[in-house]
């Protein structure tokens, strides 16, 4: 589940960059503009990147919500100590 969340976060960032660049605009990263390596790609491609970005964001929200519900299930219903095992070891 963690790897899925990481992959989805990375894909969301990559698609966001491509969406911005498909319009010929730079991406601002830590105050530094990263210019688009592509020319304006047209409305059709922009729409595809926009839809991918939108649905990937909703998918990420749903996976994160399921992950949180699974943690609550283990803490409240199972009481199997999963959350305690995830905490750093005490010295």
C-alpha positions as CSV (number, residue, x, y, z in Angstrom):
1,X,0.0,0.0,0.0
2,X,2.8,2.4,0.8
3,X,4.5,1.8,-2.5
4,X,1.2,2.4,-4.3
5,X,0.8,5.7,-2.5
6,X,4.4,6.7,-3.4
7,X,3.9,5.8,-7.1
8,X,0.6,7.7,-7.3
9,X,2.2,10.8,-5.7
10,X,5.1,10.6,-8.2
11,X,2.7,10.1,-11.1
12,X,0.6,13.0,-9.9
13,X,3.6,15.3,-9.9
14,X,4.8,14.1,-13.3
15,X,1.4,14.6,-14.9
16,X,1.0,18.0,-13.2
17,X,4.4,19.0,-14.8
18,X,3.2,17.7,-18.2
19,X,-0.1,19.5,-17.9
20,X,1.7,22.8,-17.2
21,X,4.3,22.2,-19.9
22,X,1.7,21.2,-22.5
23,X,0.4,24.7,-22.3
24,X,3.9,26.1,-22.9
25,X,4.1,27.5,-19.3
26,X,7.1,27.1,-16.9
27,X,6.8,25.2,-13.7
28,X,8.0,27.0,-10.5
29,X,10.0,24.7,-8.3
30,X,11.3,26.4,-5.1
31,X,11.0,29.8,-6.8
32,X,13.1,28.7,-9.8
33,X,11.2,28.5,-13.2
34,X,11.6,25.3,-15.2
35,X,10.8,26.2,-18.7
36,X,8.8,23.8,-20.9
37,X,10.9,21.6,-23.1
38,X,7.9,21.3,-25.4
39,X,5.9,23.6,-27.6
40,X,2.2,24.2,-27.0
41,X,0.7,20.8,-27.5
42,X,-2.9,21.8,-28.3
43,X,-6.2,21.6,-26.5
44,X,-6.7,17.9,-27.0
45,X,-3.4,16.9,-25.3
46,X,-4.0,19.5,-22.5
47,X,-7.4,18.0,-21.9
48,X,-6.0,14.5,-21.6
49,X,-3.3,15.6,-19.1
50,X,-5.9,17.6,-17.2
51,X,-8.3,14.5,-16.9
52,X,-5.4,12.3,-15.9
53,X,-4.3,14.8,-13.2
54,X,-7.9,15.1,-11.9
55,X,-8.6,11.3,-11.7
56,X,-5.2,10.5,-10.4
57,X,-5.8,13.0,-7.6
58,X,-9.1,11.5,-6.7
59,X,-7.6,8.0,-6.8
60,X,-4.8,9.1,-4.5
61,X,-7.4,10.5,-2.1
62,X,-9.4,7.3,-2.1
63,X,-6.3,5.1,-1.6
64,X,-5.1,7.3,1.3
65,X,-8.6,7.2,2.9
66,X,-8.7,3.4,2.6
67,X,-5.2,3.3,4.1
68,X,-6.4,5.4,7.1
69,X,-9.5,3.2,7.5
70,X,-7.3,0.1,7.6
71,X,-5.1,1.7,10.3
72,X,-8.3,2.5,12.3
73,X,-9.6,-1.1,11.8
74,X,-6.3,-2.5,13.1
75,X,-6.3,-0.1,16.1
76,X,-10.0,-0.4,17.1
77,X,-11.3,-3.7,15.9
78,X,-8.3,-6.1,15.7
79,X,-6.2,-4.5,18.5
80,X,-3.2,-6.3,17.1
81,X,-0.6,-3.6,17.8
82,X,0.1,-2.8,14.2
83,X,0.2,1.0,14.9
84,X,2.4,0.5,17.9
85,X,4.9,-1.5,15.8
86,X,5.0,1.3,13.3
87,X,6.3,3.8,16.0
88,X,10.0,4.3,16.3
89,X,11.8,2.2,18.9
90,X,12.3,3.8,22.3
91,X,15.8,3.9,23.6
